[in-house]
Amino acid sequence: MSKFVRVVGASLIGTTIEWYDFFLYTSAAALVFNKLFFPTADPLTGTLLAFLTYAVGFVARPIGGLVFGHFGDRVGRKRLLVLSLLLMGGATFAMGLLPTYTAIGVGAPLLLTALRLVQGFALGGEWGGAVLIVSEHGSPERRGFWASWPQCGAPGGNLLATGVLTLLAATQSDATFLSWGWRVPFLLSGVLVMVGLWVRLSVTESPVFLEAQAKAAEPHVPVVEVFRNGWRQVLLTIGARMAENVSYYVITAFILVYVTTGLGMARTVGLNAVLIGSAVHFVAIPLWGALSDLIGRRPVYLFGAVSMAAWAFVFFTMLDSRSPAVIVIAATVGLVLHGAMYGPQAAFFSEQFPTRVRYTGLSVGGQLSSIAAGAVAPLIATALFQAYHSTLPVSFYLLGMCAITVVAVLLSRETRGRSLTEPVATASATAVTAG
């Protein structure tokens, strides 16, 4: 068990660092990048431009998923996970050294966008590999629980990023924070990557992958196989992620815009809400994963999607109270409900694909959804609020995404307890029949 726990720990630490880097940009885009890199625009328009560079990172994620998935299914999970960590950490560290718009003009946002592309490319390959190396080491009976731990890297990274920003915001004046304080958390990434790299290099390759590689009769092209035989699983994976992805970025990114620009409150109010909510989210995710081992992946996932559809309307009503305590509760409950989708997701998606194309299928499906969902969620939410001066359209937007997810999960088969070494039904068989 100690060997397996080390694998889980290495995966969790690695994904936490990767998500720290990725979410640090998200928070900075909502709080400071509009002033530092787009200073000529009005506040909301500047925020929209900052979120456009944020969205660029999501465009690169499917490309990263394709490249990392292909080689991860050909040469192994571990090597690609080490590479993704180095790419992500290097790009984030470089952001902390960037000159701003006042120093070099339009070159500043262009450099920022280029580094964001590298971040997205790295994260596109990270998620699938981190999830698989745990899923393929563990037993079917508790896969939902153990595979959910890499998922905890998302709130863990967000907690770390928001915590550092909150600390700096509380100890520095606005002028100091805008001058140089914002650079500190980006430069800190360099230290974190060294720690993550040391831990990640200590784990062993997936035994399921090694077994499949030994049995392989000839080289294969995973991406071709996925789109030829597993396209339905890919589509269902995309659909299942829509509500999960959109709701997360509305709760953790758009909340910072709405609280500061819409409600005129201090940025620390939104940061504290995300900080506390992320801490609870971190605990809730493995609990939902464990529940999926008991009653199935689909029931837990469906509960999360349906509950989030209702919470989309309650959430903004609570924010409008302007009470810091109520805002914390709104974000926390929203993230707990999000965890009902995110917790069982790793095992649920891993169990949809055969070993020889699992990294590719999981990454492509998961990251293509990031373009249609996470990439545009803060952008659409901000644009809707700016156009209608109301959060009601944002709630209906989230409701629509939840409806797509409910349909996708209902069309997916139940996979609880399936051995990852067994064949998986393909598009020509029963992959999308409800089970």
C-alpha positions in Angstrom: 0.0 0.0 0.0 2.9 2.4 0.7 4.0 2.2 -2.9 0.4 3.0 -4.1 0.0 5.8 -1.6 3.3 7.3 -2.9 1.8 7.2 -6.5 -1.4 9.0 -5.3 0.7 11.5 -3.3 3.0 12.3 -6.3 0.0 12.7 -8.6 -1.8 15.0 -6.1 1.3 17.1 -5.5 2.0 17.4 -9.2 -1.5 18.3 -10.2 -1.8 20.8 -7.3 1.3 22.6 -8.6 0.0 22.5 -12.2 -3.4 23.9 -11.2 -1.7 26.5 -9.0 0.1 27.8 -12.0 -3.0 27.7 -14.2 -5.4 29.3 -11.6 -2.9 31.9 -10.6 -3.4 33.3 -14.1 -7.1 33.2 -13.7 -7.1 35.2 -10.5 -4.6 37.6 -11.8 -6.7 38.1 -15.0 -9.7 39.1 -12.8 -7.7 41.3 -10.4 -4.6 43.0 -12.0 -4.0 42.0 -15.6 -6.6 44.3 -16.9 -4.7 47.2 -15.4 -1.2 46.0 -16.1 -1.6 44.7 -19.7 -4.8 46.4 -20.9 -4.7 49.8 -19.2 -6.3 51.8 -22.0 -9.7 50.1 -21.6 -12.5 50.8 -19.1 -12.6 48.3 -16.2 -15.1 45.7 -17.5 -13.7 45.9 -21.1 -10.1 45.5 -19.7 -11.3 42.5 -17.7 -12.8 41.0 -20.9 -9.5 41.4 -22.7 -7.7 39.8 -19.8 -10.1 36.9 -19.9 -9.5 36.6 -23.7 -5.8 35.9 -23.0 -7.0 33.5 -20.3 -9.2 31.7 -22.8 -6.2 31.3 -25.2 -4.7 28.8 -22.7 -7.8 26.6 -23.1 -7.4 26.6 -26.9 -4.0 25.0 -26.4 -5.3 22.3 -24.0 -6.8 19.9 -26.6 -3.5 20.2 -28.6 -1.6 19.3 -25.5 -4.1 16.5 -24.9 -3.5 15.1 -28.4 0.3 15.3 -28.2 0.7 14.1 -24.6 -2.1 11.5 -25.1 -0.5 10.0 -28.2 3.0 9.7 -26.6 1.5 8.7 -23.2 -0.2 5.7 -24.9 3.0 4.9 -26.8 5.8 5.4 -24.3 4.1 5.6 -20.9 2.4 7.9 -18.5 5.3 8.9 -16.2 7.6 10.5 -18.7 4.9 12.8 -20.1 3.8 13.9 -16.6 7.4 15.0 -15.8 7.5 17.0 -19.1 4.1 18.7 -18.4 5.3 19.8 -15.0 8.4 21.4 -16.4 6.6 23.2 -19.2 3.9 24.6 -16.9 6.3 25.7 -14.2 8.7 27.4 -16.7 5.9 29.3 -18.3 4.5 30.5 -15.0 7.9 31.6 -13.7 8.5 33.5 -16.9 5.2 35.4 -16.4 6.6 36.8 -13.1 9.4 38.4 -15.1 7.3 39.9 -17.9 7.4 43.7 -18.5 4.0 45.4 -18.4 2.2 47.5 -21.0 3.7 50.7 -19.7 7.2 49.3 -20.4 7.0 47.8 -23.9 3.4 48.5 -25.0 1.6 45.9 -27.1 4.5 43.5 -26.8 3.5 42.8 -23.1 0.1 41.2 -23.8 1.6 39.3 -26.7 4.2 37.8 -24.5 1.6 37.1 -21.9 -0.6 35.3 -24.4 2.4 33.2 -25.7 3.2 32.0 -22.2 -0.5 31.3 -21.6 -0.5 29.0 -24.7 2.4 27.0 -23.1 0.5 26.7 -19.9 -2.6 25.4 -21.7 -0.5 22.9 -23.7 1.1 21.6 -20.6 -2.2 21.3 -18.6 -3.8 19.6 -21.6 -1.4 16.7 -21.1 -1.2 16.8 -17.3 -4.8 16.0 -16.4 -5.2 12.7 -18.3 -1.9 11.3 -17.2 -2.2 12.2 -13.5 -5.7 10.6 -13.4 -4.6 7.5 -15.3 -1.4 6.7 -13.3 -3.5 6.5 -10.2 -6.5 4.7 -11.8 -4.3 2.1 -13.4 -2.4 1.4 -10.2 -5.4 0.9 -8.0 -8.1 -1.8 -7.6 -11.6 -1.5 -9.2 -13.4 -1.6 -5.8 -12.0 1.7 -4.6 -11.0 3.4 -7.9 -13.6 6.2 -7.5 -12.0 7.2 -4.2 -8.3 6.9 -5.1 -8.7 8.4 -8.6 -10.4 11.4 -7.1 -7.3 12.5 -5.3 -5.6 13.9 -8.4 -8.8 15.9 -8.9 -8.1 17.5 -5.5 -5.2 19.2 -7.2 -7.7 21.7 -8.7 -9.0 23.1 -5.4 -5.6 22.5 -3.9 -3.9 24.6 -6.6 -6.7 27.2 -6.4 -6.4 27.3 -2.6 -2.7 27.8 -2.9 -2.9 30.5 -5.6 -5.8 32.3 -3.9 -4.1 32.0 -0.5 -0.9 33.7 -1.8 -2.8 36.4 -3.5 -5.0 37.0 -0.5 -1.9 37.3 1.8 -0.3 39.7 -0.6 -3.5 41.8 -0.9 -3.9 41.9 2.9 -0.3 43.0 3.5 0.3 45.3 0.6 -1.3 48.5 -0.6 -3.0 48.5 -4.0 -0.1 50.5 -5.5 2.5 48.1 -4.2 0.6 45.0 -5.3 0.2 46.5 -8.8 3.8 47.6 -8.9 5.6 44.3 -8.0 3.6 42.3 -5.5 1.6 40.4 -8.1 4.9 38.9 -9.4 5.7 37.0 -6.2 3.3 34.1 -6.6 4.4 33.6 -10.2 8.1 33.4 -9.3 7.2 31.1 -6.4 6.2 28.5 -9.1 9.9 27.9 -9.7 10.4 26.5 -6.2 7.2 24.5 -6.3 8.1 22.8 -9.6 11.4 21.6 -8.2 9.5 20.0 -5.3 6.9 18.4 -7.6 9.6 17.1 -10.0 11.5 15.4 -7.2 8.3 13.7 -6.0 7.0 12.7 -9.5 10.3 11.1 -10.5 10.0 8.7 -7.6 6.9 6.9 -8.9 6.7 3.8 -11.0 5.1 3.5 -14.4 1.5 2.2 -14.6 1.4 -1.6 -14.4 -1.7 -1.7 -16.6 0.1 0.3 -19.3 3.2 -1.9 -19.1 1.0 -5.1 -19.4 -0.8 -3.7 -22.5 2.5 -2.6 -24.0 4.0 -6.0 -23.6 1.0 -7.6 -25.3 0.9 -5.1 -28.2 1.6 -6.9 -31.5 2.5 -3.8 -33.5 2.8 0.0 -33.1 -0.5 1.9 -33.2 -1.7 5.5 -33.6 -3.9 6.2 -30.6 -5.5 9.4 -31.9 -6.7 7.6 -35.1 -8.1 4.7 -33.0 -9.9 7.0 -30.7 -11.7 8.9 -33.4 -12.4 5.8 -35.4 -13.7 3.5 -32.6 -14.2 5.7 -29.6 -15.8 8.9 -30.9 -19.0 8.3 -29.0 -17.1 8.0 -25.7 -15.3 11.2 -26.6 -18.5 13.1 -27.3 -20.1 11.9 -24.0 -17.0 12.9 -22.1 -17.2 16.4 -23.6 -20.9 16.6 -22.7 -20.4 15.4 -19.2 -17.8 18.0 -18.5 -19.9 21.0 -19.7 -21.7 21.8 -16.4 -18.7 20.8 -14.3 -16.3 23.1 -16.2 -18.6 26.1 -16.6 -19.8 26.1 -13.0 -16.3 25.9 -11.6 -15.0 28.9 -13.5 -18.2 30.9 -12.7 -17.8 30.2 -9.0 -14.1 30.8 -8.8 -13.3 33.3 -11.5 -16.4 35.3 -12.4 -17.2 35.8 -8.7 -14.1 37.9 -8.4 -15.3 40.1 -11.3 -18.8 40.4 -10.0 -17.9 41.1 -6.3 -15.4 43.8 -7.2 -16.9 45.4 -10.4 -20.6 44.6 -10.0 -21.0 45.0 -6.3 -18.2 47.4 -5.7 -16.8 45.4 -2.8 -13.1 44.8 -1.8 -11.3 42.2 -3.8 -10.5 40.4 -0.5 -14.2 39.5 -0.2 -14.2 37.4 -3.3 -10.8 36.0 -2.6 -11.8 34.9 0.9 -14.9 33.2 -0.5 -12.9 31.2 -3.1 -10.2 30.5 -0.5 -12.6 29.0 2.1 -14.7 27.3 -0.6 -11.6 25.6 -2.1 -10.6 24.2 1.3 -14.0 22.6 1.7 -14.0 21.5 -1.9 -10.7 19.7 -1.4 -12.3 17.6 1.3 -15.5 17.0 -0.5 -14.1 15.6 -3.8 -12.7 12.3 -2.4 -15.9 11.8 -0.4 -18.0 12.0 -3.6 -15.5 9.7 -5.2 -15.9 7.2 -2.4 -19.7 7.4 -2.7 -19.4 6.6 -6.4 -17.7 3.3 -5.4 -20.8 2.5 -3.4 -23.7 3.5 -5.5 -22.2 4.1 -9.0 -20.6 6.9 -11.0 -23.7 8.0 -12.8 -26.0 8.7 -9.8 -23.4 10.9 -8.0 -22.6 12.8 -11.2 -26.3 13.3 -12.0 -26.9 14.6 -8.5 -24.2 17.2 -9.0 -25.4 18.4 -12.4 -29.1 18.7 -11.3 -28.2 20.4 -8.0 -25.9 22.9 -9.8 -28.7 23.8 -12.1 -30.7 24.9 -9.1 -27.8 26.5 -7.3 -27.1 28.7 -10.4 -30.0 30.9 -9.3 -29.4 30.8 -5.6 -25.7 31.6 -5.9 -26.2 35.1 -7.3 -29.0 35.9 -4.9 -26.7 35.2 -2.1 -23.9 37.3 -3.6 -26.3 40.2 -3.9 -26.8 40.2 -0.1 -23.3 41.9 0.0 -22.7 40.0 3.2 -19.1 38.6 3.2 -20.3 35.6 5.3 -23.2 34.8 2.9 -20.9 35.2 -0.1 -18.5 32.6 1.5 -21.5 30.2 2.0 -22.6 30.7 -1.6 -19.2 29.8 -3.0 -18.6 26.9 -0.6 -21.9 25.2 -1.3 -21.5 25.7 -5.0 -18.0 24.1 -4.9 -19.3 21.1 -2.8 -22.0 20.5 -5.5 -19.4 20.8 -8.2 -17.4 18.1 -6.3 -20.3 15.7 -6.9 -19.4 15.9 -10.6 -15.6 16.3 -10.3 -15.1 13.5 -7.6 -16.3 10.5 -9.7 -15.2 12.0 -13.0 -11.6 10.6 -13.0 -12.7 7.0 -12.6 -15.8 7.4 -14.7 -13.9 8.7 -17.7 -10.9 6.4 -17.3 -13.3 3.4 -17.4 -14.7 4.5 -20.8 -11.6 3.8 -22.8 -9.3 0.7 -23.5 -5.7 0.9 -22.2 -4.0 1.3 -25.6 -5.9 4.6 -26.2 -7.0 5.6 -22.7 -4.6 8.6 -22.3 -5.6 9.9 -25.7 -9.3 9.4 -25.3 -9.5 10.8 -21.8 -7.3 13.8 -22.7 -9.0 14.7 -26.0 -12.5 14.4 -24.6 -11.6 16.2 -21.4 -9.7 19.0 -23.1 -12.0 19.6 -26.1 -14.7 20.4 -23.5 -12.4 23.0 -22.0 -12.7 25.1 -25.1 -16.5 25.1 -25.2 -16.9 25.3 -21.4 -14.1 26.6 -19.2 -12.4 28.8 -21.8 -15.4 30.9 -22.4 -17.2 30.7 -19.1 -15.8 33.8 -17.4 -15.8 35.6 -20.7 -19.5 34.8 -21.5 -20.5 35.5 -17.9 -18.8 38.9 -17.9 -20.2 39.8 -21.3 -23.8 38.8 -20.3 -23.5 40.8 -17.1 -22.1 43.8 -19.0 -24.9 43.6 -21.7 -27.9 43.1 -19.4 -26.6 44.5 -16.1 -28.1 41.4 -14.4 -26.8 38.0 -13.4 -30.0 36.2 -14.4 -28.7 35.5 -17.9 -25.6 34.0 -16.3 -27.8 31.7 -14.3 -29.7 30.6 -17.4 -26.4 30.0 -19.2 -25.2 27.7 -16.4 -28.6 26.0 -16.4 -28.2 25.2 -20.1 -24.8 23.6 -19.5 -26.2 21.5 -16.7 -28.9 20.2 -19.1 -26.2 19.1 -21.6 -24.4 17.3 -18.9 -27.5 15.5 -17.6 -28.2 14.1 -21.1 -24.6 13.0 -21.6 -24.4 11.2 -18.3 -27.8 9.5 -18.9 -26.5 8.2 -22.3 -23.3 6.9 -20.7 -23.0 3.4 -19.3 -22.3 2.7 -15.6 -18.7 1.6 -15.2 -18.3 1.1 -11.4 -16.1 -1.9 -10.7 -14.9 -2.5 -14.2 -11.3 -3.8 -14.6 -9.2 -1.5 -16.7 -7.5 -4.5 -18.4 -10.7 -5.7 -19.9 -11.9 -4.6 -23.4 -14.3 -1.7 -23.7 -17.3 -1.6 -26.0 -16.7 0.8 -28.9 -18.9 3.0 -31.0 -20.0 0.0 -33.0 -21.3 -1.8 -29.9 -23.0 -0.6 -26.7 -20.8 2.3 -25.6 -23.6 4.8 -25.2 -26.4 2.6 -23.9 -27.7 3.5 -20.5 -26.7 0.9 -18.0 
